[in-house]
Amino acid sequence: MHKKIKIQIGILVSLMVAFVTLTAFNYEDSEIEVISKQVKRNLEQRTQIANTMSKYIKAGHFPTDVDFDWFDRKDKFQVNYTLDERLQADADNLLKRYRPDYGAVVLLDATTGRILALSSYQKDDPKASHLALRATYPAASLFKIITASAAIEKAGVSPYHTIKFNGANYTLYKKNVMTDKENRWTRKITLKDAFARSINTAFGRLSLETLEPADLLDFANRFMFNQAIPTDFDVEQGYAHVPTEKSYELTQVASGFNRINRLSPVQGAMIAAAVVNDGKMLVPYIVDSMKNPEGDVFYKGEPLEKGYIMTAESAAQMRKMMEQTVIGGTSRKSFRQLVRDRRFREIEMGGKTGHLTGDNPKGRVDWFVGYATDDQNRKLAVAAITISKKFWTVKSSYIGQYMFRSYFEPVVKKKTVAYRQ
């Protein structure tokens, strides 16, 4: 027991140092001290909540009356969640309707980190632990977000940067990616189109031509791989191994063509949220407030900023590429109706897909992470994953667009009514 407490304290201290370093570099010493105290308090409270709530969240339960050990008081407290009842029901019903072998959805308010929906489904075991909290899934082509962000920020490339490559679109043969010789089969593609269409060899060449391995590792860590995510419930830690030399292995990592690097849907939603939030990453939370038996609010959930993991300019460049994914890339079929719907013409949407065969659980992994934002500065991030043993029942990109439509439908209806009046 003492060992566990020491480990938790050690993690808390390291997280506090990291978060204060990232969020406080523009402040005076006195202001940094205040920020440090606020971050410490936020992390301590989240840790205390996670100690009690994780067992419920992992089981997919959101009880309102919970026996809590809250620092110096043990009692039954009323818990209120950040979940939007309508959106949570939509996510649950969508997975139940299509019945994938495995499926999970995470919906975030990108500006605060509030979790609006957290849904999980496993066809052969309805009582299985929550799939959105596991980091056993290959990151696949989602890692192209990391590679593209690093190339834009570190190497100064633009979405219109031209990449020359040999080979097919979705393979990654060593003989093709490791040579810079041009021949009659050499093709050219912009970074924007390579991202939208998820061209593996092009991203392999990008890593060799414009990045150092340390750049890629730096950005993987910025996007919270290889570190604990300090939510108010337990989430497994994502993992990213980046080789130290420019090699074929590096091209595999950069293009997402490996099974080693893994992440959770919660982290996937955080990645999309940082892009739409001008490079600022928020850490998710699910407990909005708690009341004591006397009815007094003694805890109120607060946003926890990791800080800017890229500049606003770099984030804007990333959105151009992610927008192309849903307009003319790998998500175009799933988003076609939504993109063409005139009511949603003022809503900007973007995303990234990923596909790879995984081993835990076994099956074909299908990812979608994305964002949606409107002219009122509403910013939404989603991560959806489905895993199929044999046959597809629904694409994750369809789930993503469905959740965007569900969120913004009431908004566009109000605008339509106001316009007619």
N, C-alpha and C positions, 0 to 999 in steps of 0.2 A: 504493500500500500504506500509506504514512504517513498519507494522507488518511483512509483507512478506519479506521485505528487511532484517529486523533484524533476521528472521529465517534463511534466506539464508546465512547471514554473520556468524551466529552461527554454522551452518553446515560446512561452509568453514573452520572456525577456528578449529573445532574438527577434521575434516578430515586432515587438515594440520599437527596437532600435531601427529595424529596416523601414518600418512605416514612418517613423519620425524623420528619418533621413530623406525619404522620398517626398514627404509632404511639406517639410518645413524649410526648404532651402532658400525661400524668398522672404523669410521673416527675421525680425530682430531676436536677440537672445532671450529677452523676457517673454516674447510671444512664443518662441520655441518651447520654453518651459511650460507654458499653458497648454500648448498643443500636445506635448509629451504626457502631461497629466490626463488630458482628455482621451488620448489614444490608449493609455494604460488602463484607464477606467473602463473604456469600451471593450477592450480585449478581455479584461478580468470578468466583466459581466457576461460576455459571450461565452467564455470558457465555463462559467458557472451554469449558464443555461444549457450548454451542450452536454454537460455532465448528467443532467436529468433528462433532457428532451431527446437526445439522440436515439435512445431505444424506441421511442414512439415514432419518430420520423422515419427511421429505418424500416419500421413495420408498416409505413404508409398511414399512420394514425395521427390525428391532430386534435388531441383531447383539450377541452376547455378548462377542466378542473384537474389540477395536477399537484401531487404532494412534492414539495420542493424543499431542498436544503439551500436556503438563500443566505449565504454568509453566516450571520449569527442567528438566523431564525429558521425554524422548520415548521411548515404549515401547509395547508391546501390553498393554493393560489389560483386565480382565474387568469387564463392565458388567452390573449387575442393575437391572431396571426396576420401577417401581411397578405395572405392569400386572398385573391379576388374570387368570391364564391362562383360567379358565373364562368370565369375563365378556367378555374380549376375543374368545374363540372364539364366544360367543353373538352378539355384535355383528357379527362378520364373517359368520357363517353366516346371520344374519337378512337382511343386505343382499344376500347372494348368492342367498338363496331368493326374495326378492321382485323383485330385479333392477330397481331404479329406474334411470332414465337417469343420475342422479347421486344420491349419498347419503353421509352422514357421521354419525357418532355420537361423542359425547364423554361419558364418565362420570367424575365426580369424587367424591372424598371431600371434602365441603364443609368439614370442620373442619381439614383439613391441606393441601388442594390437590393431594393425590396423584391422578394420573390412573390410573383403574382400567381404562378401555377407551378406545381411540382408533382408530376404524375408518373406512375410506373405500372407496367403490365407484363406478366409472364404467363403465357397460355397454359403451360403444364403445371404451374404452381402459383395460384392466385395469392398465396400468403408469403411468397418469396420476399426477401429483403429488397429495399428500394433500389432500383437499377440506376437511378440518376446520381446516386452517391458513390457508385463504384468507378474506379479508374482502371478497369481491366480491359478496356477496349482500345484497339490500335488507333492512334490519332489519324492515320491514313493521310489523305490530302488536306485535312484541316491544317496540317503543319505548313502548308504552302502560305498560310497567313503569316506565320512567323518568318518564313524565308523572305516573302515579299516586303514585309515591314522592315526587316533588317536591311534589305537592298535599297529601299527608298531612303531610310534614315541614315544608314552608314555610308552607302556608296553614292547616294544622290541620284539614283536612277528614277525615271518617271514611268507612269503606266504605258507610255508610248516607246519605251526603250526596246530596241530590236534584238532578238535572240536568234542566232542561227543554230540549227540542230539537224541531226540525222535520226532516222528511225521512225517507228509508228507513234501514234499519239499516247497510248496508255501503257506501253512497255517501257522497260529501262534496261537495255542491254549495255554491258560494259564497253563493248567495241564501238558503240555509237556515242555514248555520253562522254567517254574519256578522250575523244579525239577532237581537235579543232580544225582538222582538214576539211576543206569544202570539196564536194563533188557534185555530179549532176542530180543527186537525190537530196542534196542539202536544201532545207526549207528555212524560211524566215517567218517569225511571228512576233508580235508585240507582247510585252509583259502582260498587258491588260487582257489580251485574248488567250494567252497561255494560262493565265490564272482562271479566267472564266470557263475555259474548256478543259482545264486541269491536265495540261500536257506535261508528263513526267520528265522526259528528256530535256525539254526546254528549261525546266526548273533546276535540273541537275547541272546544265551548262551555266545557268545564272549563278549558282553557288560557286562554281569553279572560277568564273570570270570576274565576279564583282565582290565576293565576300571572303573573309577569313573565317576559319572555324570558330574562333573566339567571338566573332560578331553574331554568329548563329546561336551559340550557347548563351550569350548575353541576352538576346531577345527571347529565347526560350525561358530564361529565368525571369525576365520582365513580365512575361505572360503567365507567370506563376507555376511553371513546371519545376519539379525538384524542390518543392517547399510546401509546408502546410498552409491550407486555406483557412483563415480564422473566422469561420462562420459560427453561428450559434447552434450548429448541429454538426456531427462528424461527417466529413467528406474525405474520401481517400485521396492521397496525394498523387498528382500526375507525375510522369517520369519522362525525361528526355535525355538521351545519350547522344552527344555530338562528338565525333572523332576529332583528334587534335591536328590532323593533317588533311590536306586536300587529297581526296581519294574517292574511289567508287562508293565507299561506305558513306562519305559525306553527301554525295549526290542522292543516295537512297534516303538519307535523313531529310535533306532539303526538299525533296519531292513528296515525302510521306510514303515512300515505297518500302516500308519495313514494318515489322510487327513488334519492335522493341519499344518505341515511344508510344506512350499511352496517356489518356486523360479521361476525366469524368464529364458527363453532360453539364454539371454545374460549372466546371472550368470552361467548357466550350461556350456556355452562355456569357461568361465573364469576358472571354476573348472578343466576342461580337460586340458586347456592351462597350468595351474600351474603344473600339473603332468608331462607333456611332457617337460616343461621348467625347469626341475631339482628343482622344488619346489618354483620357483619365480613366483609371480602373477603379471600380468600386467593388468591395467584397460583399457578397450577398448576405442577407439575414432574413429570417422567417418569423421571428417573434416580434410583433409590433409593440405590445405592452403587456404588463402584468398588474393585477390588482390583488391587494391583500384581503383577508376575510371581512375587513371593515369597509371594503369598497373603495379604498384609496389607491390611486395609481402610484406605484413605487418604482416602476421600471418603464422606460420608454426607449424603444429601439432607435438607434441613431446610425446614419451612414458612416462607413469606415472606408476612407480613401487609401488606396495603395499609392496614389500619386499619378503623375503623367509618365506613362511608359513609352510614349512617343510624342512628337510635337503635333499640334493641331493641323499643321500643313501636311505632315505625313499621314495622319489619320484621314484627311480629306482625299489624298491620293489613293489610300486603301479603299475608301468607299466607292471611288470610281470603278475599281476593279470588281468589288463585290456586287455593285449594281449591275455590271455587265453580266455577271453570273446568272442573274434572274431574268435579264432581258434577252440575252442571246447565248447563254452558256449552258452548263449542265443542269440548271434548275428551270430553264425556260418553259418546258412543258407544264410543270407543276404550277408555275406562276402566270401562265399565259392569260387566263381569264381575269385574274386579279389585276394584272398590269393593264389590261385593255378596258377594265371597268372605269368609266369616266368619273365615277364618284370618288375613286381613290387616286386620281391623277396628281394630286398635290402631296401624296405620301411617297417618300423616297424609301426604297427597299433594296436590300442587298444581302448576299450570303455566300456560303462556300459549302460544297458537298465533299464527301469523302467515302470511298468504298474500299474494303479490304476484307479478306477472310480472317476472322479472329478465332482464338482458342479458348476464351474464358468470358462468356460462354462460346461454344463452338457454333459457327455459322457465318454467313455473309453479313458483314457490318455495313450499314448505310447511314451516313451522317448528314445532317444539315445544321449549320449554325448561321444565324443571320440577324439583321436588324431592320427596323422600320422607324421612320421619324416623319413628323409633319411640320407645318408652318407655325404651330403653337409650341414647338420645342418639346413635344412628347417624344420620348426616345425609348424604344422597346428592343429587347434582345431575346433571342430564342435559341435553344439547342434541342434538337430532336434526334433520336437514334432508334433504329429498328434493326433487329438481327433475325435473319431467316435461315432455318436449317435447310430447307429445300426450295420453297416457293415464296415469292414476294406477295404480300397482301396490301401493302401501302408503302409509298416512298416517303422518306423523312422530309424531303423538301415540300411535299404536299402537306404534311403536318405543320411545317413551319408557316407556309402561306395561310393555312386554315386559322392558325392562332393569330396571325396578323389581321386577317379579316375579322375575326371574332372581336379583337380588341378595338379596332377602329370603326367597326360597323355603326355603333351608336353615335360616334362622333360625326361621321359623314351624313347620317340621317338627320342630325340636328342642323347641320349646315344646309342640307337640302330643303328642310322645312323653313329655315330662316330666309333662304334665298327666294323661295316661292312667296313668302309673306311680304 
